[in-house]
Amino acid sequence: MAVIPASAPGVQARAAGPDPSARARRRRSLVGLGYALPTALVVVLLFALPLVLSVWMSLNDWPLIGERSFNAPENYTAIGDNELFLSSIWFTVKYTVVVTVLYFVTALGLALLVQQSRPLVGFFRTAFFLPAVVGLASASLLFYALYNNDFGPVDDVLRAVGLASGDVDFLGQPDNAFASTVVMVTWRFAGFNMLILLTGLQAISPDVYEAARMDGANWWQTLRSITLPLLRPTIALMLILSVTGSLLAFEPFYVLTAGGPSNSTVTMVMAMFREAFTLFDLGAAAALALVLLVVLVLLNVLQFLLVKKGDD
């Protein structure tokens, strides 16, 4: 029988005990897990479990009060017969397109206006951003009071400058209600989007603009050929936030128009809210919510792919 000498490498390693580097790696792994655990618990409790519950609810006839019963896939097949939800899809898409364009144009204009350091630029940056700190429901109530024909000042101002005669029905006509809500949300979110674009503008090196000026480029050529291409990742972030937020619009229309007149300003989230808390059908509402979630995920993935393709 062969005898392994005590000086062999394996014997020495066993005699020395566990590898210190392995213990250090395990310790770092445990520390990392400890830091990640609170976030993981939040994700599980506030996202994963509610998502699983929503899926289960969507497969059941789940009244707000009463016994539930399994009825899959009736809640999903009934979506095709939900005329209010189907009409809300077109309205929500129209609203999303309009406000996204307005957000971008207004925010880019404001960001370019306060891009350079000059006297009072800090004041104007703060003033443009201030509406973003107002809660969306509070901003909706504020504009509801401003649009009021009895005591709101907007009606009087329009008549004083000759832009209107008589009372303006801001919220009682479908087109007026839509335009009035768009004005309110643009006022509320333009400053926030301005800050996003301003961050991207300040990341562009001044040397690039200096080289363009030396080559004789005018303002429009600089904007089109330098500013907008270099702002593409920032613009993509702004568009993702804008599109997602607009598709989930609820408070502005719920406070200002309550979906009226004649259900002309009902968004998809409002239709879902109606199923849950007016018709008391939580199963149908959960099915609508999951359909909306899938649409949002697919849309965000598509936007990310387009941005990645543009960067390649």
Steps between C-alpha positions, in 0.01 A plus 500: 500500500630845404553747780420865429761722660383763743663763287261434206295811390161340573604394849631848573173660380289269721725564794474875453119490513246674267627741236489857643411645160200265478382613845538863389296436186224332700500785747472756220217299345311494831553874545373560147193286566439694820501830311276363225251332734297813595458596135409144409235493776352829375486367144336176612247665733409802285534356149532123472224403744250762373576389144434136585179599681390708198555204269294277728226764532482534122419129475207526741162662529608715795235741626603771743264348757399137472632159407748460216493220243738382230384612154814511279529629233169687511648823637739519204249408231260758640750778426397489133142585602599781738415800282613753757845343525534467123412866450738597779788336311467741208459798731801403711719451191391840363570665834841328526610616154386859555652550844825321411557737209408802714722383785797463269458829315430702815767332712766531229418867451524569872821299534666689214382828653670432835794294373761776519610667822376857501340740752177365654536164328475324838176683571346395169613139538332490839186673372464260208551198724271608787175359351659154513498506881123555507309175544312393190165486679567842655592643161179357356294662776683830444417503130146388572458819700673709231267362231185562704268745323362649823817590688793383283718776348582330168155571358525870590853533359401349166206737471716798601752437221229430245569127456156396623149637523267374768575209728756249375395144576846366578393160629148456363590433135710200390760699305521773764533244779781323317687824421454634854643182651793499258583860599496402868725194467742689275530771766553230763760285320687734265741612772582145602578402142696823460725389786562163332594664169705767676709228660570355158582842353753577771673167433585616146850644483516873416791419269255332262296819468816708465619282213161532331510880528850505352368296206227760445201294622193706588264438793268266312786294354656467845170389651427248225848357450654520848253561781222259406729206402702532820177530702358174361542293821355780713210551260435126506476505880263796488281331239483174697391685814254714305339215310473277806356778715250604231373148444439478876323838518229510763499795743473789249194364326345357815519838677436735209244315289411176685519338157240733351332642319326182380804279578707689241804534728517154655852359511590131526579533870166674558322214323685256725406708806135493390502121479646470849323771700184580307403156371685327790652238267858462619565204270418698186702795629800274563477363145502856361795589722703202377424581137619856562812368675588278203452791260727723710773234524494436125500871425796568730694207353433636151621845603817356653568300182452809285735700719761222492468473122549876468817484710654214297 
